[in-house]
Amino acid sequence: MTGLTPSLAVVIPAFNEQSRLPATLGRIVAWRSSHARLAEILVVNDGSRDATAELARAFADAHTTPQLAIRVLDNPGNRGKGYSVRHGVLEATADWILFSDADLSSPIEECDKLLAAAGDRCQVAFGSRALNRSLIGVHQPVLRENAGRVFNLCMRLITGLPFSDTQCGFKLFRRDAAREIFRRQRIDRFGFDVEILYLARKLGCRAVEVPVRWDHAAGTKVSMFGDSLNMFADLWRVRRNDWKGLYR
C-alpha cells in the first residue's frame, strides 16, 4: 500500500443496468466528497443490450477528474458476473478494491465498515446479510431467502468455509491478495463468490465477515431455478478444481 491513506477502487459489474446505473454512479461520486481515498470507479459492461455502456461512458466523461478515474470496460459478450468482477478487479490499480452490485443493495456508505474491519489485519472483508438480519430493510421473497439458507448449509458442508453469507455482492480486497485470488478464479457466473472466498482461505488470506445494511432490489439477474441450480453445482466445481490442482 502507498502513502498514509490507501487508495480505493470500486468495481461495478453491469448487465442491462441502464435504469439503475446512473443513480448508483452519482451516489458513489457524492460519497467521495467525504472519502478522498476513492481513486477509481470501474464499470464492467457485460454485453448489455440496452444503453448501459453509453450511459456509463457519458457519466465517466462528465465526472472523471485528476483525482478520480472513471473507466468503462467491455467484456467480449455476456460472460457472467464472475467474469465481470474478475475483469474489473484485475484492471484496478488502487490499494483496496471493492466490488459492489449495480443496484447498491448494500449502500456504498457501508464500505466504511469493511475498511475498518480489514484494517492492517485482514486482506479480505465482505458484507453479510446473515450476521445481523435486523439490518435488512427489504427482504427477498420467502422462497428465495429460504433457498439462500439451504445454499449456505450446502456450501459449508462441501467447501468447509465457516461463513454465514457468501453471496452478498459487497466485498473488499487488498490489491495484492486480489491479484493472487482472482487470477486463479475459474467460475464465471454467480457461484464465483464461494470460489474467491475459498481461494482466499487456501492462499492464507485472512477474511472477515461484516454485517451490513442491505435491501432487496427488484430486477435481480439471478433466476430462481437455472442460476440457483448451477450455483449448487459450482460448490462441487470448486472442490473438483482444488482436487485437480487447478488452483495452484
LINGISUL-V284479 format. One line per field, one symbol per residue. ss: DSSP state (H for helix, E for strand, - for the rest). phi: phi as a letter, one per 40 degrees, with the letter a starting at -180 (. if undefined). burial: b if it has 16 or more other ideal C-beta (glycine too) atoms within 10 Angstrom, else e. A space follows every 10 residues. Layout:
BEGIN
ss: ???
phi: ???
burial: ???
END
This chain:
BEGIN
ss: -------EEE EEEE------ HHHHHHHHHH HH-----EEE EEEEE----- -HHHHHHHHH HHH-----EE EEEE------ HHHHHHHHHH H----EEEEE -------HHH HHHHHHHH-- ---EEEEE-- --HHHEEE-- -HHHHHHHHH HHHHHHHHH- ---------E EEEEHHHHHH HH-------- -HHHHHHHHH HH----EEEE E--EE----- -----HHHHH HHHHHHHHHH HHH-----
phi: .bgcbdcbbb bbcabfbccb cdcccccccc ccdbbcccba bbcbccgdbb cdcccccccc ccbcbccbcb bbbbccgcbh cccccddccc ccbccbbbbb cccfdcddcc ddccccccfc cbcbbbcbcc cacccccbcc ddcccccccc ccccdccccg ccccacbcca bbbcdccdcc cccccbccbc ccdccccccd cccgccbbcb cbcabcbcgd ccccbdcccc ccccdccccc dcccgccc
burial: eeeeeebbbb bbbbbbbbeb bbebbeebbe bbeeeebbbb bbbbbbbbee ebbebbeebb eeeeeeebbb bbbebeeebb bbbbbbbbbe ebebbbbbbb bbbbbbbbeb bebbbebbee ebbbbbbbbb eeeebbeeeb eeeeeebbee bbeebeebbe bebbbbbbbb bbbbbebbeb bbebbebbbb bbbbbbbbbb beeebebbbb bbbbebeeee beeeeebbeb beebbebbee bbeeeebe
END
